[in-house]
Amino acid sequence: MSDFEQHPADTDWHRWAPIGETLDASGVPGSGPAESIAAFELLPLAPMLVPEKPRSGELDPSECPLCAPAEHTIWQDDDWRVNAGFAGPSGVPFVGAFSPRRHVRLEDAPIEVLAGLGPLMQRISEAAKAIPAVARVHFSRWNDGSAHLHLWAYARPAGMMQGRGPILPYWEQCLPAMPDEMMRENLEIVAHGLAAGGGEAFPNR
Ligand SMILES: [Zn+2]
């Protein structure tokens, strides 16, 4: 990447931002003493360089991992697929990524594909809540790893008040991986729950 020239971003916001300072993280939801989890410690705010490096699948869609048929697809229909278990067993009962089957960004996704997103979120939530350990399902859309539109579903374990809200993905990275057999059972529940409403469970098995 030596030919990739970056320079500090120069906007009103960037000139204002406390680059180099270490910020107080005590206001992060879930990090306060009331929730009884360890406090965050942040690294100093790093310089912000532009242009940013391209995301996965940004320059060459033929290299997009989300477009390739995956053994970790637990369900798909004509427009959407759900992948889970690709990083091994998760720490929470279910973590899944769902994406259009076509290589689209949010900015250029056809409206008829996006129209299926709401019903799919409802179905994923209900399917994951059929896992006995699950109380609720959280959704997130981060836009930095892959250009191909994708969203995440995180199942919060019942009674895990420390995992409410946006802190759950951090817990997920710190909890030990659940046993393989437990993960397989959970993925079966979600996949067949989804397929009960249409589409196909484990299409690449
Ligand atoms: Zn793609």
Boltz pocket constraint, residues with backbone or C-beta under 6 A from the ligand:
constraints:
  - pocket:
      binder: B
      contacts: [[A, 57], [A, 61], [A, 64], [A, 65], [A, 66], [A, 67], [A, 102], [A, 103], [A, 104], [A, 148]]
      max_distance: 6.0
